[in-house]
């Protein structure tokens, strides 16, 4: 019976396409479907079939976060801060977080200008980050200033998954971080 189970596990990744999907999820935890589709080059139906198969075989699990479903490997090491990593996968949120990494604090207008978003959109994104306890806020007079609650966790995730972001801003941050230490 053990031989059958082992053979079954080997068969799960026997198809090149399925192996490609699994490796992308394993190397880039928290990817959503469309990003996974871009990276693998598979048609929508084929990708969905392989993901469903990997979920049924307990190689991959999915997490619904807002309007996205994000995929994580079940077989790899446990990621401590999956929610933070998932938020870092969103371009606008990542831009705000990277901006705040280089500052002690900043107000909404400064952040909006730096990340090229409208103040109302920036405010909406900041609220998501506050709700996730990634960003904190403090009022000073009429202005509200925002800051990162734990720069160390953010830095560790950006460094650990640098290549999976495909973002020159992340590359620049990691380069600066490594120069300092």
C-alpha positions in Angstrom: 0.0 0.0 0.0 2.9 2.4 0.8 4.3 2.0 -2.7 0.9 2.9 -4.2 0.7 6.1 -2.1 4.3 7.1 -3.1 3.6 6.4 -6.8 0.4 8.5 -6.5 2.4 11.4 -5.1 4.9 11.2 -7.9 2.1 11.1 -10.4 0.6 14.4 -9.2 3.5 16.4 -10.6 4.2 14.1 -13.6 2.6 16.5 -16.1 4.9 19.4 -17.1 2.1 21.9 -17.0 1.0 20.9 -13.5 4.5 20.8 -12.2 5.0 24.4 -13.6 1.9 25.6 -11.8 2.9 24.0 -8.5 6.5 25.3 -8.7 5.1 28.8 -9.4 2.9 28.6 -6.4 5.6 27.2 -4.2 8.2 29.9 -5.3 5.7 32.7 -5.2 3.2 32.1 -2.4 0.1 34.3 -2.4 -0.2 34.7 -6.2 -3.7 35.2 -7.5 -5.2 33.3 -10.5 -4.4 35.9 -13.2 -0.9 36.4 -12.1 -0.4 32.7 -12.0 -1.8 32.5 -15.5 0.6 35.2 -16.8 3.6 33.4 -15.3 2.7 30.0 -16.6 1.3 30.9 -19.9 -1.6 28.4 -19.5 -5.1 28.9 -20.8 -7.7 29.7 -18.2 -9.4 26.3 -18.3 -6.1 24.4 -18.2 -4.8 26.4 -15.3 -8.1 26.0 -13.4 -8.0 22.2 -14.0 -4.4 21.9 -12.7 -5.1 24.1 -9.6 -8.2 22.1 -8.8 -6.3 18.9 -9.1 -3.4 20.2 -6.9 -6.0 21.3 -4.3 -7.7 17.9 -4.3 -4.3 16.2 -3.9 -3.4 18.5 -1.0 -0.5 20.1 -2.7 -2.0 23.6 -2.8 -4.6 25.5 -0.8 -6.5 28.6 -1.7 -7.3 31.6 0.5 -10.0 34.1 -0.4 -8.9 37.6 0.3 -11.3 40.3 -0.8 -12.0 39.8 -4.5 -8.9 37.6 -5.0 -8.3 34.0 -4.4 -4.6 33.5 -3.5 -2.8 30.2 -3.7 -0.2 28.7 -1.2 1.7 25.5 -1.2 0.8 23.0 1.4 4.0 21.1 1.1 6.5 23.9 1.6 7.5 25.7 4.8 4.8 27.5 6.7 4.7 31.3 6.0 4.4 33.2 9.2 2.8 36.3 7.8 0.6 35.1 4.9 -1.8 38.1 5.2 1.0 40.6 5.0 2.5 38.7 2.0 -0.8 38.7 0.3 -1.2 42.4 0.7 2.3 43.0 -0.5 1.3 41.2 -3.7 -1.0 44.1 -4.6 0.8 46.8 -6.5 -0.7 49.9 -4.9 -0.5 48.5 -1.4 3.1 47.5 -2.0 4.0 50.9 -3.3 2.5 52.5 -0.2 4.3 50.1 2.1 7.6 50.7 0.3 7.2 54.4 0.6 6.5 54.2 4.3 9.5 51.9 4.8 11.7 54.8 4.0 10.0 57.2 6.3 9.2 57.5 10.0 5.7 58.7 9.1 3.8 60.5 6.3 0.4 62.0 5.7 -2.2 60.9 3.1 -1.4 63.7 0.6 2.4 63.0 0.7 1.8 59.3 0.2 -0.7 59.8 -2.6 1.7 62.0 -4.5 4.6 59.6 -4.0 2.7 56.6 -5.2 0.8 58.4 -8.0 -2.7 57.7 -6.6 -5.5 60.0 -5.8 -5.8 61.0 -2.2 -9.2 59.2 -1.9 -7.7 55.9 -3.4 -4.7 56.2 -1.1 -7.0 56.7 1.9 -9.0 53.6 0.9 -5.7 51.5 0.6 -4.4 52.9 3.9 -7.6 51.8 5.7 -7.1 48.3 4.4 -3.5 48.4 5.8 -4.7 49.7 9.1 -7.4 47.0 9.3 -4.7 44.4 8.7 -2.6 46.1 11.5 0.3 46.7 9.1 -0.1 50.5 9.2 -0.9 52.7 12.2 -2.1 56.3 12.3 -1.7 59.2 14.6 -3.4 62.6 14.5 -1.4 65.7 14.9 -3.6 68.8 14.7 -5.7 68.5 11.5 -3.5 66.0 9.8 -3.3 62.3 10.2 0.1 60.6 9.9 0.6 57.0 8.9 3.5 54.7 9.8 4.4 51.0 9.5 3.7 49.0 12.7 6.4 46.5 12.2 9.1 47.4 9.6 11.1 44.2 10.4 8.3 41.8 9.3 7.8 43.8 6.1 11.5 43.9 5.4 11.9 40.1 6.0 9.1 39.3 3.6 10.4 41.6 0.9 13.9 40.1 1.2 12.7 36.5 1.3 10.4 36.8 -1.7 12.2 39.5 -3.6 12.3 37.6 -6.9 8.6 36.8 -6.8 7.5 40.4 -6.8 9.0 41.3 -10.2 9.2 44.9 -9.0 12.2 47.2 -9.3 11.2 49.1 -6.2 11.4 45.9 -4.2 14.8 45.2 -5.7 16.0 48.7 -4.8 14.8 48.3 -1.2 16.6 45.0 -0.8 19.8 46.4 -2.3 19.7 49.3 0.1 18.9 47.1 3.0 21.8 44.7 2.3 24.2 47.7 2.0 23.2 48.9 5.5 23.8 45.5 7.0 
